């Protein structure tokens, strides 16, 4: 790994089931992403075989005589603009994060949002309950309450997600 990056501390759960351990004393990190020189690329790869954000570098080649995968990169064609990357904070995610010791919570959140982590810059919060909630709930269960006079947030929203 590059200087400063800390590799995955793997935990095996049987065939093809590997996770990186993040606890109160250790959490894997990656160096901040720096754009490579023109004509070069940086690749991060994860696999069932145990790779976890394994970094490698390479150079684009104009002609390649290889029988395996060939990717063609057309830098003149733009399809979409990426606003960012992130994840979802559901009731279940928040409950699990908050069940960790404070130092492990810090390591976990840094692994998602910091420069030495994945640098998430977006988070999706479900409105009211979702399939990962402990129970079904809405913000206003009163029929025809178009003025939302009975609207209220639940503890799951104020204590877990927000």
C-alpha atoms as an extended CHARMM CRD file, in Angstrom:
* protein
*
       162  EXT
         1         1  UNK       CA              0.0000000000        0.0000000000        0.0000000000  PROA      1               0.0000000000
         2         2  UNK       CA              1.0780000000        3.6290000000       -0.4360000000  PROA      2               0.0000000000
         3         3  UNK       CA              2.8220000000        5.3020000000        2.5000000000  PROA      3               0.0000000000
         4         4  UNK       CA              0.3080000000        6.1870000000        5.2020000000  PROA      4               0.0000000000
         5         5  UNK       CA             -2.4050000000        3.8420000000        3.9650000000  PROA      5               0.0000000000
         6         6  UNK       CA             -3.3600000000        1.0410000000        6.3640000000  PROA      6               0.0000000000
         7         7  UNK       CA             -4.4520000000       -2.2570000000        4.7860000000  PROA      7               0.0000000000
         8         8  UNK       CA             -7.6210000000       -4.1870000000        5.5180000000  PROA      8               0.0000000000
         9         9  UNK       CA             -7.5300000000       -6.3250000000        8.6470000000  PROA      9               0.0000000000
        10        10  UNK       CA             -9.5900000000       -9.2250000000        7.2490000000  PROA      10              0.0000000000
        11        11  UNK       CA            -12.0880000000      -11.3230000000        9.1510000000  PROA      11              0.0000000000
        12        12  UNK       CA            -13.2560000000      -14.4750000000        7.3940000000  PROA      12              0.0000000000
        13        13  UNK       CA            -16.8110000000      -15.7870000000        7.6310000000  PROA      13              0.0000000000
        14        14  UNK       CA            -16.3780000000      -18.8830000000        5.5160000000  PROA      14              0.0000000000
        15        15  UNK       CA            -16.0280000000      -19.2600000000        1.7600000000  PROA      15              0.0000000000
        16        16  UNK       CA            -16.1260000000      -15.9180000000       -0.1140000000  PROA      16              0.0000000000
        17        17  UNK       CA            -17.1620000000      -13.9710000000        2.9870000000  PROA      17              0.0000000000
        18        18  UNK       CA            -14.5450000000      -11.4520000000        4.0940000000  PROA      18              0.0000000000
        19        19  UNK       CA            -14.9660000000       -8.1070000000        5.8450000000  PROA      19              0.0000000000
        20        20  UNK       CA            -12.4410000000       -5.5180000000        6.9760000000  PROA      20              0.0000000000
        21        21  UNK       CA            -12.3690000000       -5.1450000000       10.7400000000  PROA      21              0.0000000000
        22        22  UNK       CA            -12.7270000000       -1.6250000000       12.0730000000  PROA      22              0.0000000000
        23        23  UNK       CA            -12.6770000000       -1.3530000000       15.8710000000  PROA      23              0.0000000000
        24        24  UNK       CA            -11.4430000000        0.8810000000       18.6940000000  PROA      24              0.0000000000
        25        25  UNK       CA             -7.7620000000        0.2780000000       17.8890000000  PROA      25              0.0000000000
        26        26  UNK       CA             -7.5690000000       -0.1210000000       14.1160000000  PROA      26              0.0000000000
        27        27  UNK       CA             -9.3630000000        0.7450000000       10.9040000000  PROA      27              0.0000000000
        28        28  UNK       CA             -8.0120000000        0.4780000000        7.3690000000  PROA      28              0.0000000000
        29        29  UNK       CA             -7.4270000000        3.6890000000        5.4040000000  PROA      29              0.0000000000
        30        30  UNK       CA             -6.4330000000        4.8330000000        1.9420000000  PROA      30              0.0000000000
        31        31  UNK       CA             -4.3270000000        7.8260000000        1.0200000000  PROA      31              0.0000000000
        32        32  UNK       CA             -6.2000000000       10.8330000000       -0.3660000000  PROA      32              0.0000000000
        33        33  UNK       CA             -6.8280000000       10.4260000000       -4.0820000000  PROA      33              0.0000000000
        34        34  UNK       CA             -4.5250000000       12.5110000000       -6.2520000000  PROA      34              0.0000000000
        35        35  UNK       CA             -5.1320000000       12.7160000000       -9.9700000000  PROA      35              0.0000000000
        36        36  UNK       CA             -2.4790000000       10.7130000000      -11.8310000000  PROA      36              0.0000000000
        37        37  UNK       CA             -0.3950000000       12.1640000000      -14.6660000000  PROA      37              0.0000000000
        38        38  UNK       CA             -2.0720000000       12.4470000000      -18.0680000000  PROA      38              0.0000000000
        39        39  UNK       CA             -2.1900000000        9.0160000000      -19.7230000000  PROA      39              0.0000000000
        40        40  UNK       CA             -2.0730000000        7.1500000000      -16.4120000000  PROA      40              0.0000000000
        41        41  UNK       CA             -4.7130000000        5.7240000000      -14.0870000000  PROA      41              0.0000000000
        42        42  UNK       CA             -5.1300000000        4.5530000000      -10.5040000000  PROA      42              0.0000000000
        43        43  UNK       CA             -7.3290000000        1.5250000000       -9.8620000000  PROA      43              0.0000000000
        44        44  UNK       CA             -8.8530000000        0.3430000000       -6.5750000000  PROA      44              0.0000000000
        45        45  UNK       CA            -10.0520000000       -3.2630000000       -6.6480000000  PROA      45              0.0000000000
        46        46  UNK       CA            -12.1210000000       -5.3990000000       -4.2730000000  PROA      46              0.0000000000
        47        47  UNK       CA            -12.8510000000       -9.0700000000       -4.8780000000  PROA      47              0.0000000000
        48        48  UNK       CA            -14.3350000000      -12.2100000000       -3.3630000000  PROA      48              0.0000000000
        49        49  UNK       CA            -10.7890000000      -13.5330000000       -3.1500000000  PROA      49              0.0000000000
        50        50  UNK       CA             -9.9610000000      -11.0060000000       -0.4450000000  PROA      50              0.0000000000
        51        51  UNK       CA             -8.8380000000       -7.8070000000       -2.1330000000  PROA      51              0.0000000000
        52        52  UNK       CA            -10.2220000000       -4.7390000000       -0.3550000000  PROA      52              0.0000000000
        53        53  UNK       CA             -9.6470000000       -1.4420000000       -2.1610000000  PROA      53              0.0000000000
        54        54  UNK       CA             -6.2830000000       -2.7300000000       -3.3680000000  PROA      54              0.0000000000
        55        55  UNK       CA             -4.5050000000        0.1060000000       -5.1640000000  PROA      55              0.0000000000
        56        56  UNK       CA             -2.6020000000       -0.2690000000       -8.4200000000  PROA      56              0.0000000000
        57        57  UNK       CA             -1.3770000000        2.1200000000      -11.0880000000  PROA      57              0.0000000000
        58        58  UNK       CA             -1.0510000000        1.8290000000      -14.8350000000  PROA      58              0.0000000000
        59        59  UNK       CA             -0.7210000000        3.6590000000      -18.1290000000  PROA      59              0.0000000000
        60        60  UNK       CA             -3.2780000000        3.7540000000      -20.9060000000  PROA      60              0.0000000000
        61        61  UNK       CA             -2.0940000000        1.9640000000      -24.0240000000  PROA      61              0.0000000000
        62        62  UNK       CA             -3.1980000000        2.8720000000      -27.5330000000  PROA      62              0.0000000000
        63        63  UNK       CA             -2.9470000000       -0.6450000000      -28.9160000000  PROA      63              0.0000000000
        64        64  UNK       CA             -3.0640000000       -3.7330000000      -26.7390000000  PROA      64              0.0000000000
        65        65  UNK       CA             -2.7230000000       -7.2970000000      -27.9130000000  PROA      65              0.0000000000
        66        66  UNK       CA             -4.3710000000       -9.1590000000      -25.0620000000  PROA      66              0.0000000000
        67        67  UNK       CA             -7.1400000000      -11.7700000000      -25.2900000000  PROA      67              0.0000000000
        68        68  UNK       CA             -8.8660000000      -10.7420000000      -22.0580000000  PROA      68              0.0000000000
        69        69  UNK       CA            -10.8590000000       -7.6120000000      -21.2630000000  PROA      69              0.0000000000
        70        70  UNK       CA            -10.2340000000       -4.5300000000      -23.3880000000  PROA      70              0.0000000000
        71        71  UNK       CA            -11.7490000000       -1.2080000000      -22.3570000000  PROA      71              0.0000000000
        72        72  UNK       CA            -12.0650000000        1.6570000000      -24.7850000000  PROA      72              0.0000000000
        73        73  UNK       CA            -12.0340000000        5.1140000000      -23.2320000000  PROA      73              0.0000000000
        74        74  UNK       CA            -13.5150000000        7.9210000000      -25.3140000000  PROA      74              0.0000000000
        75        75  UNK       CA            -12.6340000000       11.1460000000      -23.4970000000  PROA      75              0.0000000000
        76        76  UNK       CA            -14.6110000000       13.2320000000      -25.9940000000  PROA      76              0.0000000000
        77        77  UNK       CA            -17.9710000000       11.6670000000      -25.0320000000  PROA      77              0.0000000000
        78        78  UNK       CA            -19.5560000000       12.7280000000      -21.7130000000  PROA      78              0.0000000000
        79        79  UNK       CA            -22.6320000000       10.8920000000      -20.4320000000  PROA      79              0.0000000000
        80        80  UNK       CA            -23.2860000000       12.2210000000      -16.9670000000  PROA      80              0.0000000000
        81        81  UNK       CA            -21.8330000000       14.3370000000      -14.2130000000  PROA      81              0.0000000000
        82        82  UNK       CA            -21.1410000000       12.5860000000      -10.9070000000  PROA      82              0.0000000000
        83        83  UNK       CA            -22.2210000000       14.7340000000       -7.9570000000  PROA      83              0.0000000000
        84        84  UNK       CA            -20.6250000000       12.4890000000       -5.3700000000  PROA      84              0.0000000000
        85        85  UNK       CA            -20.6130000000        9.1930000000       -3.5450000000  PROA      85              0.0000000000
        86        86  UNK       CA            -22.1750000000        8.1040000000       -0.2940000000  PROA      86              0.0000000000
        87        87  UNK       CA            -24.4610000000        5.7340000000        1.5330000000  PROA      87              0.0000000000
        88        88  UNK       CA            -27.7110000000        5.5300000000        3.4150000000  PROA      88              0.0000000000
        89        89  UNK       CA            -28.2590000000        6.1350000000        7.1180000000  PROA      89              0.0000000000
        90        90  UNK       CA            -31.2540000000        3.9670000000        7.9640000000  PROA      90              0.0000000000
        91        91  UNK       CA            -32.5720000000        3.2200000000       11.4550000000  PROA      91              0.0000000000
        92        92  UNK       CA            -30.7180000000       -0.1180000000       11.3740000000  PROA      92              0.0000000000
        93        93  UNK       CA            -27.4370000000        1.4910000000       10.2460000000  PROA      93              0.0000000000
        94        94  UNK       CA            -27.6810000000        4.1460000000       12.9660000000  PROA      94              0.0000000000
        95        95  UNK       CA            -28.5410000000        1.5950000000       15.6710000000  PROA      95              0.0000000000
        96        96  UNK       CA            -25.5190000000       -0.5050000000       14.6940000000  PROA      96              0.0000000000
        97        97  UNK       CA            -23.1670000000        2.4810000000       14.5340000000  PROA      97              0.0000000000
        98        98  UNK       CA            -24.3690000000        3.7770000000       17.9040000000  PROA      98              0.0000000000
        99        99  UNK       CA            -23.9160000000        0.3120000000       19.4630000000  PROA      99              0.0000000000
       100       100  UNK       CA            -20.1580000000        0.5500000000       18.8700000000  PROA      100             0.0000000000
       101       101  UNK       CA            -17.7380000000        2.0000000000       21.4250000000  PROA      101             0.0000000000
       102       102  UNK       CA            -17.1900000000        5.7240000000       20.8160000000  PROA      102             0.0000000000
       103       103  UNK       CA            -13.6690000000        5.2540000000       19.4280000000  PROA      103             0.0000000000
       104       104  UNK       CA            -14.9030000000        2.5760000000       16.9850000000  PROA      104             0.0000000000
       105       105  UNK       CA            -17.7290000000        4.9190000000       15.8960000000  PROA      105             0.0000000000
       106       106  UNK       CA            -15.1210000000        7.5800000000       15.1940000000  PROA      106             0.0000000000
       107       107  UNK       CA            -12.9690000000        5.1600000000       13.1740000000  PROA      107             0.0000000000
       108       108  UNK       CA            -15.9770000000        3.9170000000       11.2030000000  PROA      108             0.0000000000
       109       109  UNK       CA            -17.2850000000        7.3970000000       10.3500000000  PROA      109             0.0000000000
       110       110  UNK       CA            -13.7810000000        8.5750000000        9.4160000000  PROA      110             0.0000000000
       111       111  UNK       CA            -13.4510000000        5.5450000000        7.1060000000  PROA      111             0.0000000000
       112       112  UNK       CA            -16.5270000000        6.8020000000        5.2570000000  PROA      112             0.0000000000
       113       113  UNK       CA            -16.1610000000       10.5970000000        5.2880000000  PROA      113             0.0000000000
       114       114  UNK       CA            -12.5110000000       11.6140000000        5.8120000000  PROA      114             0.0000000000
       115       115  UNK       CA             -9.6790000000       12.1250000000        3.3220000000  PROA      115             0.0000000000
       116       116  UNK       CA             -8.0260000000        8.9270000000        4.5510000000  PROA      116             0.0000000000
       117       117  UNK       CA            -11.2820000000        7.0650000000        3.9560000000  PROA      117             0.0000000000
       118       118  UNK       CA            -13.7640000000        6.8760000000        1.0990000000  PROA      118             0.0000000000
       119       119  UNK       CA            -14.4810000000       10.6390000000        1.1640000000  PROA      119             0.0000000000
       120       120  UNK       CA            -18.2620000000       10.2290000000        1.0410000000  PROA      120             0.0000000000
       121       121  UNK       CA            -19.9200000000       13.5800000000        0.3990000000  PROA      121             0.0000000000
       122       122  UNK       CA            -23.5750000000       12.4730000000        0.1520000000  PROA      122             0.0000000000
       123       123  UNK       CA            -25.9000000000       10.7340000000        2.6000000000  PROA      123             0.0000000000
       124       124  UNK       CA            -29.4210000000        9.4750000000        1.9280000000  PROA      124             0.0000000000
       125       125  UNK       CA            -31.8480000000        9.5750000000        4.8410000000  PROA      125             0.0000000000
       126       126  UNK       CA            -35.1270000000        7.7180000000        4.3890000000  PROA      126             0.0000000000
       127       127  UNK       CA            -38.2390000000        9.7230000000        5.1570000000  PROA      127             0.0000000000
       128       128  UNK       CA            -39.9970000000        7.9820000000        8.0630000000  PROA      128             0.0000000000
       129       129  UNK       CA            -39.5600000000        4.2150000000        8.2130000000  PROA      129             0.0000000000
       130       130  UNK       CA            -38.0740000000        1.9750000000        5.5630000000  PROA      130             0.0000000000
       131       131  UNK       CA            -37.4310000000       -1.7360000000        5.1730000000  PROA      131             0.0000000000
       132       132  UNK       CA            -34.4890000000       -1.3940000000        7.6100000000  PROA      132             0.0000000000
       133       133  UNK       CA            -36.5340000000        0.1700000000       10.4390000000  PROA      133             0.0000000000
       134       134  UNK       CA            -37.4970000000       -1.5950000000       13.6490000000  PROA      134             0.0000000000
       135       135  UNK       CA            -41.1730000000       -0.8110000000       13.0340000000  PROA      135             0.0000000000
       136       136  UNK       CA            -43.3430000000        0.9450000000       10.4520000000  PROA      136             0.0000000000
       137       137  UNK       CA            -44.0730000000        4.6230000000       11.0720000000  PROA      137             0.0000000000
       138       138  UNK       CA            -44.9840000000        7.7720000000        9.1960000000  PROA      138             0.0000000000
       139       139  UNK       CA            -44.8340000000       11.4600000000       10.0940000000  PROA      139             0.0000000000
       140       140  UNK       CA            -48.5730000000       12.0220000000       10.0290000000  PROA      140             0.0000000000
       141       141  UNK       CA            -50.9940000000        9.1110000000       10.4510000000  PROA      141             0.0000000000
       142       142  UNK       CA            -54.1260000000       11.2750000000       10.4790000000  PROA      142             0.0000000000
       143       143  UNK       CA            -56.1160000000       10.8820000000        7.2220000000  PROA      143             0.0000000000
       144       144  UNK       CA            -56.8550000000       14.0460000000        5.2220000000  PROA      144             0.0000000000
       145       145  UNK       CA            -54.4980000000       16.1640000000        7.3490000000  PROA      145             0.0000000000
       146       146  UNK       CA            -53.4410000000       18.2550000000        4.3440000000  PROA      146             0.0000000000
       147       147  UNK       CA            -52.2180000000       21.0650000000        6.5990000000  PROA      147             0.0000000000
       148       148  UNK       CA            -49.9470000000       18.5590000000        8.4150000000  PROA      148             0.0000000000
       149       149  UNK       CA            -51.0990000000       19.7400000000       11.8320000000  PROA      149             0.0000000000
       150       150  UNK       CA            -50.2960000000       16.2870000000       13.2560000000  PROA      150             0.0000000000
       151       151  UNK       CA            -46.8650000000       16.0810000000       11.6080000000  PROA      151             0.0000000000
       152       152  UNK       CA            -44.0620000000       15.1180000000       13.9810000000  PROA      152             0.0000000000
       153       153  UNK       CA            -40.6630000000       13.5030000000       13.7800000000  PROA      153             0.0000000000
       154       154  UNK       CA            -40.0690000000       10.2710000000       15.6530000000  PROA      154             0.0000000000
       155       155  UNK       CA            -37.2880000000        9.4390000000       18.0880000000  PROA      155             0.0000000000
       156       156  UNK       CA            -35.7150000000        7.3030000000       15.3550000000  PROA      156             0.0000000000
       157       157  UNK       CA            -35.2770000000       10.4540000000       13.2810000000  PROA      157             0.0000000000
       158       158  UNK       CA            -34.0160000000       12.8590000000       15.9320000000  PROA      158             0.0000000000
       159       159  UNK       CA            -31.9570000000       10.4290000000       18.0410000000  PROA      159             0.0000000000
       160       160  UNK       CA            -30.6550000000        8.0400000000       15.3850000000  PROA      160             0.0000000000
       161       161  UNK       CA            -30.4990000000        9.5550000000       11.9290000000  PROA      161             0.0000000000
       162       162  UNK       CA            -30.2920000000       13.3130000000       12.2730000000  PROA      162             0.0000000000
